[in-house]
Amino acid sequence: MILAECNDELMRTLDEQRCIHEAEIERLSRSNQIQCANLDSKLAEAEKVLEELIRDKKNLEATLSKDTNEKV
């Protein structure tokens, strides 16, 4: 009888640990999804800024070229 009680206690403990680990995995998964969404947002913003900087660079180069041609 004692062996059966120990086995039952062990099974309950294992089930509790499984539930705890599943909850932690779910929490980490949600946290990971939030972090990925934040990084995607930052990446999109960085790409937008990069496009603006490329456009500004081209405008500045065109202005510089025009100024150089006018001075010559």
N, C-alpha and C positions, 0 to 999 in steps of 0.2 A: 504493500500500500504506500509506503514512504517513497518508493521509486516512482510510482505513478504521480504522486503529489509533486515531486521534484520535476518530473517531466512536464506536468501542467504549468508549474511556475515558470519553467524555462520557456515554454511555448508562449505564455503571456508576455514575458519579458522580451522575447524576440519580436512578437507582434507590436509591442509598444515601440521598440527601437525602429522597426520597419516604418511605422506611422510617423515617427519623429523624422526619420531620414527622408521619407517621401515629402513631408511638409517642407523640409529644408531645401530639397531639390526644386520644389515648386516655387519657393521664395526666390531662390537663386535664378531660376529660369525667368521669372517676371522681372527681376532686377536686370538681368542680361538683356531682355527685350527693351527695357527702358533705356539702358545705356546705348544699345545699337541705334535706337530711334534718335537719341541725342547726337550721336556721332554722325548719323546720316544727315541730320539737320545742319550740323556744323560743316560737313563736307559740302553740302549744297550751297551754303553761304560762302564758303571759301572759293568755290568754283565761280560764283557770281562776282565776287570781288576780283578774282583773277581775270575774268572777262573784261571788267571795267578797267583794270590796270593795263591790260593789253591795248584796249581802245584808247586810253589816255596816252600811252606810250606812242602809239601811231600818230595821234594828233600832235603831240609834242615834236616828234621827228619831222612831221610835215611842216610845222611852224618853223622849226629850226632850219630846215632846208630852204623854205621860202625866204626867211631872213638872210640866210647866207647868200642866196642868189640875188637878192635885192642889193646887198652891200657890194657885190662884185661888179 
